[in-house]
């Protein structure tokens, strides 16, 4: 994460551990079962950084690694339920999460279930799950509200660019517009060094595109061990049965990433 001349407007660790830890802290949850794909890429960050984030939230995370392609997760979910978790957090692709949700519904699990946006499929996948994605908590990457001025601008830019995959356009749009906001009014020669210096000393927070009520300010180091991260905010919404994410709100994850002495 600590790379010279590199900044990240949002915190890439939010979906992994930041939001579930912050949400657990808000609700007084003490035990979280984290279901993830059994792969070092997925498991190692959880085991290395999870104790910090969930510990700061006064909670404990039990990581349940499940082989990719497992069609019936009933045994793994049953074993997790025996530890009496207050909440589930799912990390995987659409098929992984669909299988996990089916198993939870089969076992009548009543705990809140959180996941990341990439885990939620379309209405066709939703129709294969009893109750669909109803009430699933979703860590969102952005908010596309059809009635907002910002969304209308975003849609106009996408239409004007001729993009064939508008659903994937939000991330580059946010990066480009955010960079423009951070550099607005910059005087003098524009070089890699001067741009990096400008970003590293932003005087004021700027709105984070497509994320209402969220801002970023590079150089402020809201996450002490990730000085290139420019924001401590994240988005959390609730899914409807067909997978549509609504009621998205900002959640601050800064406190769960605090390191000793900071």
JOUR-V621738 format. One record per residue. N is the residue number from 1. RES is the residue in one letter. OMEGA is omega as a letter, one per 20 degrees, with the letter a starting at -180 (none if undefined). NEAR is the number of other C-alpha atoms within 8 Angstrom. D_FIRST is the distance of its C-alpha to the first C-alpha in Angstrom with 1 decimal. Layout:
[[N,RES,OMEGA,NEAR,D_FIRST] [N,RES,OMEGA,NEAR,D_FIRST]]
This chain:
[[1,X,a,5,0.0] [2,X,r,7,3.8] [3,X,a,6,5.9] [4,X,r,4,9.5] [5,X,a,7,11.4] [6,X,r,8,8.8] [7,X,r,9,9.0] [8,X,a,8,9.0] [9,X,r,13,12.4] [10,X,a,11,12.2] [11,X,a,12,10.3] [12,X,r,6,9.6] [13,X,a,7,10.4] [14,X,a,10,13.7] [15,X,a,11,15.7] [16,X,a,10,14.8] [17,X,a,13,15.7] [18,X,a,13,15.4] [19,X,r,14,18.6] [20,X,r,11,20.7] [21,X,r,14,20.2] [22,X,r,14,21.0] [23,X,r,8,23.9] [24,X,r,14,25.2] [25,X,r,11,25.2] [26,X,a,7,27.2] [27,X,r,6,29.7] [28,X,r,6,30.1] [29,X,a,11,29.1] [30,X,a,10,28.8] [31,X,a,12,28.1] [32,X,r,15,25.9] [33,X,a,14,26.2] [34,X,r,12,23.1] [35,X,a,12,24.4] [36,X,r,13,22.0] [37,X,a,13,22.6] [38,X,a,10,23.2] [39,X,r,8,20.5] [40,X,a,6,18.0] [41,X,a,6,15.2] [42,X,a,10,16.4] [43,X,a,13,17.8] [44,X,r,8,15.3] [45,X,r,9,12.6] [46,X,a,11,15.7] [47,X,a,9,17.3] [48,X,a,7,14.5] [49,X,a,9,13.2] [50,X,r,12,16.4] [51,X,r,10,18.6] [52,X,a,11,16.6] [53,X,a,14,16.7] [54,X,r,14,20.1] [55,X,r,11,21.4] [56,X,r,11,20.7] [57,X,a,11,22.6] [58,X,a,8,25.5] [59,X,r,14,25.2] [60,X,r,10,24.7] [61,X,r,11,23.1] [62,X,a,8,25.0] [63,X,r,11,23.1] [64,X,a,10,25.6] [65,X,a,10,24.6] [66,X,a,10,27.0] [67,X,r,8,27.7] [68,X,a,7,27.0] [69,X,r,6,30.3] [70,X,a,9,32.0] [71,X,a,6,34.6] [72,X,a,8,36.0] [73,X,a,10,33.6] [74,X,r,11,36.4] [75,X,a,7,36.4] [76,X,r,9,32.7] [77,X,r,11,33.1] [78,X,r,9,36.3] [79,X,r,8,34.7] [80,X,a,11,31.9] [81,X,a,9,34.6] [82,X,r,6,36.5] [83,X,r,6,33.7] [84,X,r,7,34.5] [85,X,r,12,31.1] [86,X,a,11,31.0] [87,X,r,13,28.6] [88,X,r,13,27.1] [89,X,a,12,23.7] [90,X,r,14,23.5] [91,X,a,13,20.6] [92,X,r,11,22.0] [93,X,a,8,23.7] [94,X,a,10,26.9] [95,X,r,9,29.3] [96,X,a,14,27.5] [97,X,r,13,27.5] [98,X,r,10,31.0] [99,X,r,12,32.3] [100,X,a,13,30.7] [101,X,r,9,32.3] [102,X,r,10,35.6] [103,X,r,12,35.7] [104,X,r,11,35.0] [105,X,r,9,37.8] [106,X,a,8,40.1] [107,X,r,8,39.6] [108,X,r,6,40.0] [109,X,a,8,36.8] [110,X,a,4,36.7] [111,X,r,8,33.2] [112,X,a,9,30.9] [113,X,r,10,28.5] [114,X,r,13,25.1] [115,X,r,13,23.0] [116,X,a,12,20.6] [117,X,a,9,22.1] [118,X,a,8,21.7] [119,X,a,14,24.0] [120,X,a,10,26.9] [121,X,a,10,29.4] [122,X,a,8,32.2] [123,X,r,8,35.7] [124,X,r,7,37.0] [125,X,a,9,34.5] [126,X,a,14,35.2] [127,X,a,10,38.9] [128,X,a,7,38.4] [129,X,r,11,37.1] [130,X,a,7,39.7] [131,X,r,8,39.0] [132,X,a,12,36.2] [133,X,a,13,32.9] [134,X,r,11,34.9] [135,X,r,8,33.1] [136,X,r,12,29.8] [137,X,a,12,27.0] [138,X,r,13,24.4] [139,X,a,14,20.8] [140,X,r,12,21.3] [141,X,a,6,19.0] [142,X,r,8,21.7] [143,X,r,9,25.3] [144,X,a,6,28.0] [145,X,a,6,31.2] [146,X,a,6,34.1] [147,X,a,6,36.0] [148,X,r,7,33.3] [149,X,a,6,33.4] [150,X,r,8,29.7] [151,X,r,12,30.1] [152,X,r,10,33.2] [153,X,r,8,31.4] [154,X,a,10,28.7] [155,X,r,8,31.4] [156,X,r,8,33.3] [157,X,r,8,30.4] [158,X,r,11,29.9] [159,X,a,8,33.7] [160,X,a,7,34.0] [161,X,a,6,31.4] [162,X,a,6,33.2] [163,X,a,9,30.1] [164,X,a,4,31.4] [165,X,a,6,28.6] [166,X,a,8,28.3] [167,X,a,5,26.5] [168,X,a,6,23.4] [169,X,a,10,23.7] [170,X,a,11,22.2] [171,X,r,7,18.5] [172,X,r,7,19.3] [173,X,r,10,21.9] [174,X,a,11,19.5] [175,X,a,9,17.1] [176,X,a,8,20.1] [177,X,r,9,22.0] [178,X,r,13,19.2] [179,X,r,8,18.7] [180,X,r,8,22.4] [181,X,a,8,22.7] [182,X,a,10,20.2] [183,X,a,10,22.2] [184,X,r,6,25.6] [185,X,a,4,28.1] [186,X,a,6,26.1] [187,X,r,4,28.8] [188,X,a,4,29.1] [189,X,r,5,27.7] [190,X,r,6,24.8] [191,X,r,6,22.6] [192,X,a,7,18.9] [193,X,a,7,19.0] [194,X,r,9,20.9] [195,X,r,10,18.9] [196,X,r,10,15.6] [197,X,r,8,17.8] [198,X,a,11,19.2] [199,X,a,12,16.0] [200,X,a,8,14.9] [201,X,r,9,18.3] [202,X,a,11,19.3] [203,X,a,5,22.5] [204,X,r,5,22.9] [205,X,r,8,21.0] [206,X,r,10,21.6] [207,X,r,11,22.5] [208,X,a,12,19.9] [209,X,r,10,21.9] [210,X,r,11,23.5] [211,X,a,10,22.4] [212,X,r,9,25.4] [213,X,r,6,25.1] [214,X,r,10,21.3] [215,X,r,10,19.9] [216,X,r,13,16.7] [217,X,a,13,16.6] [218,X,a,15,13.8] [219,X,a,11,14.1] [220,X,r,8,15.3] [221,X,r,12,12.2] [222,X,r,10,13.5] [223,X,a,12,10.8] [224,X,a,10,11.2] [225,X,r,5,8.4] [226,X,a,9,5.9] [227,X,r,13,7.9] [228,X,r,13,6.8] [229,X,a,14,8.1] [230,X,a,17,11.8] [231,X,r,14,13.8] [232,X,a,12,14.9] [233,X,r,13,17.3] [234,X,a,15,17.8] [235,X,r,13,21.0] [236,X,r,13,23.3] [237,X,a,13,26.6] [238,X,a,13,29.4] [239,X,r,15,30.7] [240,X,a,13,34.3] [241,X,a,11,36.2] [242,X,r,12,35.4] [243,X,r,14,31.7] [244,X,a,7,31.7] [245,X,a,10,29.2] [246,X,r,8,30.9] [247,X,a,6,30.9] [248,X,r,11,27.2] [249,X,r,7,26.2] [250,X,r,11,23.2] [251,X,a,10,21.8] [252,X,a,9,19.8] [253,X,a,14,17.1] [254,X,a,10,16.1] [255,X,a,8,18.5] [256,X,r,14,17.4] [257,X,a,12,14.0] [258,X,r,12,15.9] [259,X,a,8,15.6] [260,X,r,4,19.0] [261,X,a,3,20.4] [262,X,none,5,18.4]]
